[in-house]
Amino acid sequence: MSENTSLNVRKLLAHIETFASSELAEEWDNIGLMAGDYNAEVKRVGICLDAVSEAVIEADNHGCEVLLCHHPLIFRPLKNICVNYYQGRTIYEAVKRNVNIIAAHTNWDKAEEGVNTALSSLLGLVKAKPFNATAFGFHGVMPESMNLKDFLEHVKISWGLSRLDIYANSLPESISRVSLCGGSGAEFWKLAVNRRADIYITADMKYHELIDATRAGLVIALADHGEMERASLPKLAEKISECGAETVILNVKALSSPLRI
C-alpha cells in the first residue's frame, strides 16, 4: 500500500464518512474519536472489534497510530479514569502509547458495504437486500438450496465461527431463503418471518424471544456476537486502506470463549 504522510486522524475520520456516514449511526451510539488528537499523523491503522487495553498494546506493537474498533470504548459518561477497570486501562494505555482510538459502530453496521453486506457476501447470498431503511438486517437467497447440516457448516466456515446454536420447532429439509443480522438482531426476527426465511442467523436472543420466534415457525441460528461481527473486519480494513493508510487486523478478543460443560 502507498504511504500517505499527509494523512491525520481528522482526514481519516473524513474518509470513514465517505463509506460509513455518521448520519447512519443510531442516536444512542457513540462513534468517531474516543481518545486522541485530531491532528495526529496516521500511517498505519489497527482494526479490531473491541477497544480493550490489549488491543491498544497490540496496535502499538504493530506500529499503528490509530486503533479503529467496531464497538465504542465509551457509551456513557465516565466518572473516573481508573486503570483497575477496562475503560480506564484502555485510555491510560492509549495516552501513554500515543494510540488514537476511533469507533465505527452502527454507522458500519448500516453502511452500504458494512457488516451485513459483508456477511451476506461471504455466504454467497444473491439478491441480498436490507430488511428496511434501518439496514440492520439483510435477506437473500442461496444460489442453490442446501440441506440444513451442510448449510450450517458453510456458515461456520464462511464466517470463522466456533459454534452455532439452532432453535426450531421443526427443522427444514433444505435452506434457500436466508435472513441475517450481524450482532444483536433479536428485534428483527418478525421481519425474517415476513420474508418467509428458512432460517434467521443472528446473536443475543433471549429465552422468550426464542419462544416467540420459533412458535411463529422460524428457525433460529445463534452465533457468537463477536465472532459474527469479526467476519466483517477484513472488509472494513479494505475500505480504510483506500485512503492510503496501511492496515492490520488485530487478533484480540475482549471476551474469552465460554467453557462448555
C-alpha positions as semicolon CSV with decimal commas, in nm:
position;residue;x (nm);y (nm);z (nm)
1;M;0,000;0,000;0,000
2;S;0,115;0,351;-0,067
3;E;0,237;0,560;0,223
4;N;0,045;0,880;0,285
5;T;0,243;1,108;0,517
6;S;-0,021;1,384;0,497
7;L;-0,296;1,169;0,649
8;N;-0,405;1,257;1,001
9;V;-0,685;1,147;1,234
10;R;-0,921;1,420;1,113
11;K;-0,873;1,318;0,750
12;L;-0,912;0,951;0,840
13;L;-1,247;1,030;1,003
14;A;-1,348;1,224;0,692
15;H;-1,260;0,919;0,482
16;I;-1,476;0,696;0,704
17;E;-1,763;0,939;0,642
18;T;-1,744;0,854;0,270
19;F;-1,844;0,489;0,324
20;A;-1,993;0,480;0,677
21;S;-2,152;0,819;0,733
22;S;-2,215;0,935;1,088
23;E;-2,572;1,006;0,974
24;L;-2,626;0,629;0,965
25;A;-2,543;0,591;1,334
26;E;-2,819;0,542;1,590
27;E;-2,890;0,831;1,825
28;W;-2,781;0,628;2,127
29;D;-2,449;0,536;1,967
30;N;-2,108;0,695;2,020
31;I;-1,880;0,693;1,717
32;G;-1,574;0,879;1,593
33;L;-1,273;0,975;1,804
34;M;-1,288;0,819;2,151
35;A;-0,942;0,928;2,268
36;G;-0,659;1,105;2,091
37;D;-0,560;1,400;1,875
38;Y;-0,739;1,505;1,556
39;N;-0,409;1,636;1,419
40;A;-0,204;1,321;1,488
41;E;-0,033;1,176;1,183
42;V;-0,161;0,840;1,060
43;K;0,034;0,584;0,861
44;R;-0,099;0,255;0,997
45;V;-0,437;0,160;1,144
46;G;-0,502;-0,139;1,366
47;I;-0,853;-0,280;1,336
48;C;-1,035;-0,485;1,596
49;L;-1,376;-0,543;1,747
50;D;-1,337;-0,403;2,100
51;A;-1,133;-0,120;2,248
52;V;-0,957;-0,304;2,528
53;S;-0,609;-0,231;2,660
54;E;-0,465;-0,544;2,497
55;A;-0,579;-0,411;2,159
56;V;-0,406;-0,077;2,223
57;I;-0,083;-0,255;2,317
58;E;-0,108;-0,481;2,011
59;A;-0,172;-0,179;1,787
60;D;0,135;-0,006;1,930
61;N;0,343;-0,321;1,878
62;H;0,242;-0,317;1,512
63;G;0,338;0,049;1,475
64;C;-0,022;0,173;1,449
65;E;-0,104;0,532;1,533
66;V;-0,476;0,453;1,531
67;L;-0,687;0,175;1,676
68;L;-1,017;0,151;1,488
69;C;-1,275;-0,051;1,680
70;H;-1,627;-0,155;1,591
71;H;-1,762;-0,129;1,947
72;P;-1,717;0,213;2,110
73;L;-1,488;0,248;2,409
74;I;-1,724;0,497;2,575
75;F;-2,103;0,459;2,573
76;R;-2,190;0,651;2,888
77;P;-2,014;0,940;3,066
78;L;-1,718;0,821;3,272
79;K;-1,696;0,927;3,636
80;N;-1,327;0,847;3,655
81;I;-1,036;0,707;3,456
82;C;-0,909;0,428;3,674
83;V;-0,665;0,165;3,546
84;N;-0,837;-0,101;3,759
85;Y;-1,127;-0,109;3,510
86;Y;-1,104;-0,185;3,140
87;Q;-1,209;0,155;3,004
88;G;-0,968;0,346;3,224
89;R;-0,691;0,098;3,148
90;T;-0,755;0,134;2,776
91;I;-0,745;0,513;2,790
92;Y;-0,430;0,502;3,004
93;E;-0,251;0,276;2,755
94;A;-0,372;0,483;2,460
95;V;-0,241;0,809;2,605
96;K;0,087;0,650;2,717
97;R;0,149;0,494;2,376
98;N;0,011;0,777;2,159
99;V;-0,251;0,549;2,005
100;N;-0,566;0,726;1,890
101;I;-0,891;0,531;1,934
102;I;-1,173;0,558;1,681
103;A;-1,507;0,376;1,675
104;A;-1,723;0,289;1,374
105;H;-2,024;0,110;1,518
106;T;-2,383;0,136;1,391
107;N;-2,262;0,351;1,102
108;W;-2,054;0,049;0,990
109;D;-2,342;-0,189;1,067
110;K;-2,566;0,006;0,830
111;A;-2,311;0,110;0,568
112;E;-2,368;0,001;0,209
113;E;-2,065;-0,228;0,229
114;G;-2,085;-0,276;0,605
115;V;-2,138;-0,566;0,843
116;N;-2,447;-0,725;0,693
117;T;-2,333;-0,677;0,335
118;A;-2,001;-0,840;0,422
119;L;-2,173;-1,132;0,595
120;S;-2,412;-1,181;0,302
121;S;-2,126;-1,172;0,054
122;L;-1,922;-1,427;0,249
123;L;-2,220;-1,664;0,243
124;G;-2,265;-1,609;-0,129
125;L;-2,623;-1,483;-0,097
126;V;-2,780;-1,345;-0,413
127;K;-3,043;-1,071;-0,428
128;A;-2,937;-0,972;-0,075
129;K;-3,114;-0,658;0,043
130;P;-3,175;-0,481;0,375
131;F;-3,493;-0,564;0,564
132;N;-3,589;-0,196;0,560
133;A;-3,446;0,154;0,588
134;T;-3,263;0,068;0,911
135;A;-3,044;-0,179;0,717
136;F;-2,969;-0,367;1,040
137;G;-3,081;-0,695;0,888
138;F;-3,044;-0,849;0,542
139;H;-3,235;-1,109;0,346
140;G;-3,112;-1,305;0,045
141;V;-3,119;-1,637;-0,135
142;M;-2,859;-1,909;-0,163
143;P;-2,752;-1,982;-0,524
144;E;-2,862;-2,341;-0,465
145;S;-3,063;-2,496;-0,185
146;M;-2,858;-2,681;0,076
147;N;-2,958;-2,932;0,339
148;L;-2,952;-2,789;0,690
149;K;-2,635;-2,964;0,807
150;D;-2,431;-2,859;0,503
151;F;-2,566;-2,504;0,521
152;L;-2,471;-2,462;0,886
153;E;-2,122;-2,593;0,817
154;H;-2,100;-2,346;0,527
155;V;-2,194;-2,061;0,763
156;K;-1,937;-2,164;1,023
157;I;-1,657;-2,188;0,770
158;S;-1,754;-1,868;0,582
159;W;-1,765;-1,656;0,897
160;G;-1,500;-1,834;1,102
161;L;-1,744;-1,937;1,375
162;S;-1,671;-2,183;1,653
163;R;-2,038;-2,271;1,702
164;L;-2,399;-2,219;1,601
165;D;-2,693;-2,289;1,834
166;I;-3,009;-2,393;1,649
167;Y;-3,361;-2,336;1,782
168;A;-3,668;-2,462;1,595
169;N;-3,999;-2,634;1,650
170;S;-3,929;-2,835;1,335
171;L;-3,618;-2,850;1,119
172;P;-3,638;-2,771;0,747
173;E;-3,521;-3,023;0,488
174;S;-3,336;-2,755;0,295
175;I;-3,224;-2,394;0,323
176;S;-3,270;-2,142;0,044
177;R;-3,407;-1,813;0,183
178;V;-3,174;-1,668;0,446
179;S;-3,218;-1,371;0,679
180;L;-2,937;-1,243;0,899
181;C;-2,836;-0,961;1,128
182;G;-2,481;-0,918;1,249
183;G;-2,457;-0,887;1,627
184;S;-2,770;-0,835;1,837
185;G;-3,062;-0,878;1,599
186;A;-3,334;-1,017;1,823
187;E;-3,578;-0,735;1,748
188;F;-3,581;-0,811;1,376
189;W;-3,698;-1,173;1,379
190;K;-4,050;-1,076;1,267
191;L;-3,902;-0,922;0,954
192;A;-3,737;-1,256;0,880
193;V;-4,077;-1,423;0,917
194;N;-4,228;-1,169;0,678
195;R;-3,960;-1,259;0,423
196;R;-4,053;-1,628;0,462
197;A;-3,694;-1,703;0,562
198;D;-3,595;-2,067;0,602
199;I;-3,353;-1,955;0,874
200;Y;-3,258;-1,640;1,065
201;I;-2,897;-1,602;1,179
202;T;-2,806;-1,351;1,448
203;A;-2,678;-1,329;1,808
204;D;-2,804;-1,247;2,158
205;M;-3,166;-1,356;2,151
206;K;-3,336;-1,403;2,488
207;Y;-3,538;-1,703;2,601
208;H;-3,884;-1,554;2,544
209;E;-3,780;-1,405;2,209
210;L;-3,671;-1,752;2,101
211;I;-4,007;-1,896;2,210
212;D;-4,198;-1,634;2,012
213;A;-3,982;-1,671;1,701
214;T;-3,978;-2,049;1,686
215;R;-4,353;-2,076;1,757
216;A;-4,402;-1,840;1,463
217;G;-4,234;-2,107;1,252
218;L;-3,887;-1,954;1,226
219;V;-3,562;-2,148;1,254
220;I;-3,306;-1,951;1,456
221;A;-2,928;-1,994;1,435
222;L;-2,744;-1,805;1,708
223;A;-2,378;-1,724;1,659
224;D;-2,129;-1,573;1,900
225;H;-2,175;-1,193;1,878
226;G;-1,806;-1,117;1,849
227;E;-1,724;-1,394;1,604
228;M;-2,010;-1,295;1,377
229;E;-1,917;-0,926;1,358
230;R;-1,545;-1,001;1,339
231;A;-1,608;-1,155;0,997
232;S;-1,669;-0,802;0,862
233;L;-1,333;-0,660;0,974
234;P;-1,139;-0,756;0,657
235;K;-1,388;-0,550;0,454
236;L;-1,351;-0,260;0,697
237;A;-0,973;-0,283;0,661
238;E;-1,012;-0,278;0,282
239;K;-1,221;0,041;0,299
240;I;-0,973;0,210;0,534
241;S;-0,679;0,126;0,305
242;E;-0,841;0,327;0,026
243;C;-0,719;0,648;0,192
244;G;-0,357;0,532;0,177
245;A;-0,317;0,404;0,533
246;E;-0,169;0,063;0,598
247;T;-0,399;-0,165;0,793
248;V;-0,356;-0,462;1,022
249;I;-0,636;-0,671;1,172
250;L;-0,559;-0,738;1,537
251;N;-0,642;-1,079;1,678
252;V;-0,753;-0,954;2,018
253;K;-1,068;-1,077;2,192
254;A;-1,233;-0,882;2,470
255;L;-1,431;-1,186;2,579
256;S;-1,284;-1,535;2,607
257;S;-1,469;-1,832;2,460
258;P;-1,711;-1,990;2,707
259;L;-1,627;-2,311;2,886
260;R;-1,898;-2,555;2,778
261;I;-1,961;-2,835;3,024
